[in-house]
Amino acid sequence: TKPSNCNGSQFDTRKVSPKMRIKLKKSWPDVESGNDTRFWKDEWNKHGTCSVERLNQMQYFERSHDMWLSYNITEILKNASIVPHPTQTWTYSDIVSPIKTATGRTPTLRCKQDKKT
């Protein structure tokens, strides 16, 4: 299980540089509500506070961004011929398998219904 809700300092928006915010908007956006800052705050307060012995807040978000850079999930899926398509669908294992092969980890996937449909 992932450590959560530790006793480290709470999120401080001033500790995430403008340059890092730009990077995080691409690598770690809030895909559900669109409120990136609130999402990052929640992630830091729940998980990042457990890393304070090794990573301060800025380092935590730098590490998160670096992890995103090291595994280009879009490219991994593209190489497995999993690309946006108006009618094609894929099974859970179709998507998980190439990601697991490339990263050595089993991803957690959630579906989000398009509000336009």
N, C-alpha and C positions, 0 to 999 in steps of 0.2 A: 504494500500500500504506500501511497505517497504521503509524506509528512504534511500536516496541515494545521493551521491555526496555532502557530507557535507564538512565543512572546517577544519577537523582534519588534523594532520600531514600525509604526504604521506608515502607509504610503505617503510620500511627500512629492507632489507634482513638480516642485522646483528641482528635485533631484534627478529628473529625467530631462536631459538636455533637448533643446529644439531639434538638433540634428538626429538624436536618437528617436524622438517622436516621429520624425519623417520616416525613418527606417521601420519602426514598429507599425506604422500605419500600413505598410506593405507586408511585413512578415508576420504580424500578430494582431490583426484587426478584430474588432468585435463584429463577427458576421451575423449575430442575432439581432442586436439592437442598434448597432452603429455607433454606440457611445464608447469609443476606444479608451478614453481616459478612465472612465468608470470600470471598464473591463480590466485594464492594467492594474488599477487600484485593487480590485477584488482578487486578482491573481497574486499580486504582491502580498496582500494582507493574509491570504489563505496559505500560500506556498512559499513565497519569497522570504517571509519572516523567519522561516525555518533554515534559511541559508546564510543568515547574518554572520555566522562564525567564519564563513569562507567568502561570501560575496555580499557587498553592500548593494543597495537598491540599483544603482546605475550598472554595476557589474552583472547583476542578475538579469537585467534587460539586455545588456550587451551579449551575455551568454545565450539568451533565448534567441536573439537575432542571428547569432553565429550558428546556432543549431539549425535554424531555418535555411541559412545559406548552404550548410553542408549537405543537406538532403533536399534537392529540388523535386518536391512531390509531383508538381505539374509535369516535369520532364519524365519522371519515373512512370507515371500513368500514361503519358504520351507514347513512351517506348513500348508499353503493353497494349497499344492501340485503344486506350481508354481516353477519349476526347469528347468534348461536348457534341451532342448530336440531337436533332429534333425528335427522333423516334427510337434510337438505339437505347437499350437499357442494359445494366450489368448487375450481376449478383454481388452480394456482400463479399464473397470469396474472390470474385474477379478483381475487385478493387484492393482488398487486403493483401492478397498473395504477392503482387509485384512490390508493394510497399515493404512488406515483411522481408522479402528476398533482398531488397536493396539496403534496408536499414538494420536488419536483424531484430526488429521490434514489431510487435503486433499493434497496429494503430487502433485507436478508438474512433469509430465513425458514428456520426449522427446525421440523420436526414433532416432537411429543412424544406418545407413545402414553399414553393414560389407563391407569394401573395397575389401575383398577377393571374394565376390560373384558378 
